[in-house]
Amino acid sequence: MTTQVTEETVSPVDSDIAYGRTIDRALAHRSAISEVFVTDVRALGPMAVTAGIHLPLTHLYYSDHRQRPRLHDSLLFLEAGRQVAIAGSHTHVGIPVETIAIVNTFRFALRNLWALRIGDEPGAPRIDTVFSGTPTRRSGRYRKGRLVQRLFMGDVHIGDHSMDVQFLKKHENDLLRHAQRGSAAPLTSEFAKDAGPGPAGRLLPESVGRGNPLNVVLADPEVTAGSVTARVVPRFDNPALFDHAYDHLPAMALVEAARQAAILAAGAGTTGPGAAQAPLPVYAAGFEAEFSRFAELDLPLSVTASRVPPGAARHDVRVGFRQGAQDIAALTVTVVDPTRPFGL
């Protein structure tokens, strides 16, 4: 996986994009207005849109980072891209709002990190998206699709995102979940808000670059010479990761777990009482992911990241998720030190 970090400006700003308010939350599949980051979606062509996005400066989840310099969270751009894709598919491609989109694979890479410094942005953020897919002959439905996105701050190209998805009706999704499990899947609303081990078992927030314990999703780490393994235990009362009831751990929760595991594996923090107190100079600038099964709520889930030596300006960290005897997801997380020349 490669993550470029410098490039000439490549695209003029679309001055017609509106930024005054966010779109209807239903178009982004969100319950809370505060979790909607798309401000406008406009057509560029039959299967292409451009969209304005909102980058909140104070957010319980996306603003909770210890790394310096302060950059906009890479997962905020990833989530905004996901929402643009969902909203654009409804407003300009004809996908019904009630459709469930399942992510199979995605690739996301940021560049020109200097343009992500909070307070020094070169312009308003936007995302250009091109959709592709072949509708079925009989019904005209899209059952699978692909999207390619380019992210900008003003006229500076800051990133690329591509995603392969499967589209299901609700009853089709219910049948799939029952077939995989052999029973109906429980919902997050049926569990205690903090379904994990409690404060005693969780990693210290500073060891994974966080300040708020609510945003820590790993517990009980086991460190060997070659890897770091931990339990994945996100709190279901985290509104950024669980905006509404789910019957599985959503992809963004797994991506956050992968990021925290990669920070540990890169040597950016320690897992004991002496965990680093200074802001961590580690930034997750890229992700490449493949999801093979749902992450079930009622089975233990572990994440393992290959350890890499500390000190380098960049690492590509391999991360895997395992539930029972099955591998359910594999990611590569690119972490960089934004205080060093390569990182900027």
Phi, psi and omega in degrees: 000132181242143178230106176283150183232358175222144179192152174294157172297141191231350187215134177289152180286138174272105186285352182274349181293135179268140180234010187287334181203164178272162182285171175306127184299332179296328180290337179259003182059043177241151176266322182264133178299326182293345180259011176261128185240008179259131182256336184193145176229123182231145182286137170253342182183185182302326182228036182215141179223159167239147186217140171274147178231154180253129179249097183297142180272337177229107182220137183308323186254306188286341178264358186269081180218146181259350184291146175232144002292161182284117178242151172300139185298132178298326180288339173293318176293322179295315179294319178298319177297321177298316180294321176300317180298316180295309182297316180296325179294328179282315188277335188231350180248340177095013176285125180300146184300327183281359180293140176262127180254122180254124181278126175266311179215156169206157174228135184217128181216128177263155178216174179048055185298337177302331181283354181261001179298127181292124182098345181240026183295139181281357180169180182288144181278144175208163179226126174262134186228135173241125180261149173216150180168163180240115179291152178292149182293322187286310187255343184078007180283148168269119177263334176222155179202167178222145175227149177233129183236148170237131184254142183224148163244108190062234178257016179263123178285115185250352181181169179224145182214132173228148185210138174251127186229159174242135182255128181229148166283162184301316182292329176292320178294319179298318178296318179297315181296318180293323180294322181287322185267328189085005179200169177291144181274136176288165179254156177300330180293346180270355181254162171298150182302319176252088186276000184272202186277359185084178185302329185296325185266343184283154174295151173295138182306318183293339180286343177239023174078018182249165174245329184261122179303335179300332185267002177276128184243004182242151179212161173049060183289145172237118185250127174240181180296333186249349185204166172235126178238140179211161173279144178262113186221065178294150178275131183285352175266014173275109188290340179285321181274331182229074181291335178210180182288135178238156172257017179197170172281120183292162183304321183294330175292322177291323178295320176297318177298320178295319178298314181295321177295322180293323178297317176297314183295331180279000177079021183279344180210175175243166185255356182260192181299337182269027182303149185303134179260337181285155175304138185271129180275052182232131182226129178278105186261353182201151178218141170228124191223147173224125182249123183255337179212163173289146172272109186285149181280332189256018176230143178300140180234133179238154176233138179232131178239136177288131181287146177229152182292140179288162172105335181285157181285343184205142174219143168255109187258124177277131184228135178229148178245137182225136178227115187065233180261011187243138170277126186249342180198151177222135181225156164242126180249124177266116178249138180230160173262104185287355177275352182253159186307320182295325183287344182246000000 
